[in-house]
Amino acid sequence: MQIGDFLRDFLKILLNGLGSERVKAFRQRYLPIFQVYRNDKFIDVDSNLTIAGAGLNDDLCQIRGEKDPSFDRVLFSIAPHNKG
């Protein structure tokens, strides 16, 4: 399983829990980034890697959010003209 697939499935599970509103807000504004604790700091792991390919065993891991650049876009909508 790729890490990106794991993140998607894990966040879906969290949506059914007590903090579902916070998870919804997180998913609307941020992209999930998987991190592993190595050499006294958390480092990002490529989401295209598999868990085995990233060398993860019993490592301390976390998910951080990176601001989604598409969230800051201004979207315009043009209402249809009423030809009456």
TORPA-321955 format. One record per atom (N, C-alpha, C): x, y, z; residue in three letters. Coordinates in steps of 0.05 Angstrom, whole numbers, plus 5000, padded with zeros to 4 digits. Example, Ala and Ser with C-alpha at 12.3 -4.5 7.8 and 13.67 -1.06 7.14 Angstrom:
2
(node (5264; 4886; 5156); "ALA")
(node (5246; 4910; 5156); "ALA")
(node (5264; 4934; 5156); "ALA")
(node (5257; 4955; 5142); "SER")
(node (5273; 4979; 5143); "SER")
(node (5258; 5001; 5157); "SER")
This chain:
84
(node (5017; 4977; 5000); "MET")
(node (5000; 5000; 5000); "MET")
(node (5018; 5025; 5000); "MET")
(node (5011; 5044; 4983); "GLN")
(node (5026; 5069; 4982); "GLN")
(node (5018; 5086; 5005); "GLN")
(node (5036; 5103; 5013); "ILE")
(node (5031; 5120; 5036); "ILE")
(node (5008; 5140; 5031); "ILE")
(node (5006; 5149; 5006); "GLY")
(node (4984; 5167; 4999); "GLY")
(node (4957; 5153; 5002); "GLY")
(node (4955; 5127; 4995); "ASP")
(node (4931; 5112; 4998); "ASP")
(node (4925; 5108; 5028); "ASP")
(node (4946; 5103; 5044); "PHE")
(node (4942; 5099; 5072); "PHE")
(node (4931; 5125; 5085); "PHE")
(node (4942; 5148; 5077); "LEU")
(node (4933; 5173; 5088); "LEU")
(node (4903; 5178; 5082); "LEU")
(node (4895; 5172; 5057); "ARG")
(node (4868; 5176; 5049); "ARG")
(node (4849; 5158; 5066); "ARG")
(node (4857; 5132; 5069); "ASP")
(node (4840; 5113; 5084); "ASP")
(node (4840; 5120; 5114); "ASP")
(node (4862; 5129; 5125); "PHE")
(node (4864; 5136; 5153); "PHE")
(node (4846; 5160; 5159); "PHE")
(node (4847; 5180; 5142); "LEU")
(node (4831; 5204; 5147); "LEU")
(node (4801; 5197; 5144); "LEU")
(node (4794; 5179; 5126); "LYS")
(node (4766; 5170; 5124); "LYS")
(node (4757; 5157; 5150); "LYS")
(node (4774; 5141; 5162); "ILE")
(node (4767; 5129; 5188); "ILE")
(node (4763; 5150; 5210); "ILE")
(node (4781; 5170; 5210); "LEU")
(node (4778; 5192; 5230); "LEU")
(node (4753; 5208; 5226); "LEU")
(node (4742; 5209; 5202); "LEU")
(node (4717; 5224; 5197); "LEU")
(node (4694; 5212; 5212); "LEU")
(node (4696; 5187; 5220); "ASN")
(node (4675; 5173; 5235); "ASN")
(node (4678; 5176; 5265); "ASN")
(node (4698; 5190; 5274); "GLY")
(node (4704; 5192; 5302); "GLY")
(node (4694; 5218; 5315); "GLY")
(node (4702; 5222; 5339); "LEU")
(node (4693; 5245; 5354); "LEU")
(node (4703; 5272; 5343); "LEU")
(node (4726; 5272; 5330); "GLY")
(node (4737; 5296; 5319); "GLY")
(node (4731; 5300; 5290); "GLY")
(node (4709; 5290; 5280); "SER")
(node (4703; 5290; 5251); "SER")
(node (4701; 5319; 5240); "SER")
(node (4691; 5338; 5255); "GLU")
(node (4690; 5365; 5245); "GLU")
(node (4718; 5377; 5241); "GLU")
(node (4736; 5371; 5259); "ARG")
(node (4763; 5380; 5256); "ARG")
(node (4777; 5367; 5232); "ARG")
(node (4772; 5342; 5228); "VAL")
(node (4784; 5328; 5205); "VAL")
(node (4773; 5339; 5179); "VAL")
(node (4747; 5345; 5178); "LYS")
(node (4735; 5358; 5154); "LYS")
(node (4748; 5385; 5149); "LYS")
(node (4751; 5401; 5169); "ALA")
(node (4764; 5427; 5166); "ALA")
(node (4793; 5424; 5156); "ALA")
(node (4807; 5404; 5167); "PHE")
(node (4835; 5399; 5159); "PHE")
(node (4836; 5391; 5130); "PHE")
(node (4818; 5373; 5121); "ARG")
(node (4818; 5364; 5093); "ARG")
(node (4811; 5385; 5073); "ARG")
(node (4795; 5406; 5082); "GLN")
(node (4787; 5427; 5064); "GLN")
(node (4810; 5446; 5058); "GLN")
(node (4828; 5450; 5077); "ARG")
(node (4848; 5471; 5074); "ARG")
(node (4877; 5461; 5072); "ARG")
(node (4881; 5436; 5079); "TYR")
(node (4909; 5426; 5080); "TYR")
(node (4912; 5399; 5065); "TYR")
(node (4936; 5395; 5055); "LEU")
(node (4943; 5370; 5043); "LEU")
(node (4958; 5354; 5065); "LEU")
(node (4951; 5328; 5068); "PRO")
(node (4964; 5313; 5089); "PRO")
(node (4992; 5304; 5080); "PRO")
(node (5012; 5308; 5098); "ILE")
(node (5039; 5300; 5093); "ILE")
(node (5047; 5281; 5115); "ILE")
(node (5056; 5257; 5107); "PHE")
(node (5064; 5236; 5126); "PHE")
(node (5093; 5241; 5134); "PHE")
(node (5099; 5240; 5159); "GLN")
(node (5126; 5245; 5169); "GLN")
(node (5135; 5222; 5187); "GLN")
(node (5161; 5217; 5187); "VAL")
(node (5173; 5197; 5204); "VAL")
(node (5195; 5210; 5221); "VAL")
(node (5198; 5201; 5245); "TYR")
(node (5218; 5212; 5264); "TYR")
(node (5245; 5197; 5259); "TYR")
(node (5264; 5212; 5249); "ARG")
(node (5291; 5201; 5244); "ARG")
(node (5312; 5222; 5251); "ARG")
(node (5333; 5213; 5264); "ASN")
(node (5355; 5231; 5270); "ASN")
(node (5346; 5256; 5286); "ASN")
(node (5329; 5251; 5306); "ASP")
(node (5319; 5272; 5325); "ASP")
(node (5302; 5293; 5312); "ASP")
(node (5289; 5287; 5289); "LYS")
(node (5270; 5306; 5277); "LYS")
(node (5251; 5291; 5259); "LYS")
(node (5228; 5303; 5253); "PHE")
(node (5209; 5292; 5235); "PHE")
(node (5216; 5300; 5206); "PHE")
(node (5216; 5281; 5188); "ILE")
(node (5221; 5286; 5160); "ILE")
(node (5198; 5277; 5143); "ILE")
(node (5192; 5291; 5122); "ASP")
(node (5171; 5283; 5104); "ASP")
(node (5178; 5258; 5089); "ASP")
(node (5157; 5242; 5084); "VAL")
(node (5160; 5217; 5068); "VAL")
(node (5144; 5220; 5043); "VAL")
(node (5156; 5213; 5020); "ASP")
(node (5143; 5214; 4994); "ASP")
(node (5118; 5197; 4995); "ASP")
(node (5095; 5208; 4988); "SER")
(node (5070; 5193; 4989); "SER")
(node (5067; 5172; 4967); "SER")
(node (5085; 5172; 4948); "ASN")
(node (5085; 5152; 4926); "ASN")
(node (5099; 5127; 4934); "ASN")
(node (5114; 5127; 4956); "LEU")
(node (5128; 5104; 4966); "LEU")
(node (5109; 5085; 4980); "LEU")
(node (5116; 5060; 4980); "THR")
(node (5101; 5041; 4997); "THR")
(node (5113; 5042; 5025); "THR")
(node (5098; 5031; 5044); "ILE")
(node (5108; 5031; 5072); "ILE")
(node (5134; 5016; 5074); "ILE")
(node (5136; 4993; 5060); "ALA")
(node (5161; 4978; 5061); "ALA")
(node (5183; 4993; 5046); "ALA")
(node (5176; 5006; 5024); "GLY")
(node (5196; 5021; 5008); "GLY")
(node (5207; 5044; 5023); "GLY")
(node (5192; 5056; 5042); "ALA")
(node (5201; 5078; 5058); "ALA")
(node (5217; 5068; 5082); "ALA")
(node (5218; 5042; 5086); "GLY")
(node (5233; 5030; 5108); "GLY")
(node (5220; 5035; 5135); "GLY")
(node (5194; 5036; 5136); "LEU")
(node (5180; 5040; 5161); "LEU")
(node (5174; 5014; 5175); "LEU")
(node (5181; 5012; 5200); "ASN")
(node (5176; 4989; 5217); "ASN")
(node (5160; 4997; 5241); "ASN")
(node (5174; 5002; 5263); "ASP")
(node (5162; 5012; 5288); "ASP")
(node (5170; 5041; 5293); "ASP")
(node (5172; 5056; 5272); "ASP")
(node (5180; 5084; 5274); "ASP")
(node (5157; 5102; 5284); "ASP")
(node (5164; 5123; 5298); "LEU")
(node (5145; 5143; 5307); "LEU")
(node (5138; 5160; 5282); "LEU")
(node (5112; 5162; 5277); "CYS")
(node (5102; 5176; 5253); "CYS")
(node (5080; 5196; 5261); "CYS")
(node (5076; 5216; 5243); "GLN")
(node (5055; 5235; 5247); "GLN")
(node (5046; 5245; 5220); "GLN")
(node (5023; 5258; 5220); "ILE")
(node (5013; 5271; 5196); "ILE")
(node (5011; 5301; 5201); "ILE")
(node (5024; 5316; 5184); "ARG")
(node (5022; 5345; 5186); "ARG")
(node (5006; 5355; 5162); "ARG")
(node (4997; 5380; 5164); "GLY")
(node (4983; 5392; 5142); "GLY")
(node (4999; 5413; 5128); "GLY")
(node (4998; 5412; 5102); "GLU")
(node (5011; 5433; 5086); "GLU")
(node (4989; 5448; 5071); "GLU")
(node (4989; 5474; 5073); "LYS")
(node (4968; 5490; 5062); "LYS")
(node (4964; 5483; 5032); "LYS")
(node (4939; 5477; 5025); "ASP")
(node (4932; 5471; 4997); "ASP")
(node (4932; 5496; 4981); "ASP")
(node (4949; 5498; 4960); "PRO")
(node (4951; 5523; 4944); "PRO")
(node (4925; 5529; 4930); "PRO")
(node (4909; 5509; 4924); "SER")
(node (4884; 5514; 4909); "SER")
(node (4863; 5526; 4927); "SER")
(node (4867; 5525; 4953); "PHE")
(node (4848; 5537; 4972); "PHE")
(node (4847; 5567; 4970); "PHE")
(node (4870; 5579; 4963); "ASP")
(node (4872; 5608; 4962); "ASP")
(node (4863; 5620; 4935); "ASP")
(node (4855; 5603; 4916); "ARG")
(node (4846; 5613; 4890); "ARG")
(node (4820; 5627; 4893); "ARG")
(node (4816; 5647; 4877); "VAL")
(node (4791; 5661; 4876); "VAL")
(node (4775; 5650; 4853); "VAL")
(node (4752; 5639; 4858); "LEU")
(node (4736; 5627; 4838); "LEU")
(node (4712; 5646; 4831); "LEU")
(node (4707; 5649; 4806); "PHE")
(node (4685; 5666; 4798); "PHE")
(node (4663; 5649; 4785); "PHE")
(node (4639; 5657; 4789); "SER")
(node (4616; 5644; 4777); "SER")
(node (4599; 5665; 4763); "SER")
(node (4591; 5659; 4739); "ILE")
(node (4574; 5678; 4725); "ILE")
(node (4546; 5666; 4724); "ILE")
(node (4528; 5681; 4735); "ALA")
(node (4500; 5672; 4736); "ALA")
(node (4488; 5676; 4708); "ALA")
(node (4471; 5657; 4700); "PRO")
(node (4458; 5660; 4673); "PRO")
(node (4441; 5686; 4672); "PRO")
(node (4442; 5698; 4650); "HIS")
(node (4426; 5723; 4646); "HIS")
(node (4397; 5717; 4643); "HIS")
(node (4381; 5733; 4655); "ASN")
(node (4352; 5729; 4653); "ASN")
(node (4342; 5745; 4629); "ASN")
(node (4335; 5731; 4608); "LYS")
(node (4326; 5744; 4584); "LYS")
(node (4295; 5745; 4584); "LYS")
(node (4284; 5764; 4598); "GLY")
(node (4256; 5765; 4602); "GLY")
(node (4242; 5787; 4589); "GLY")
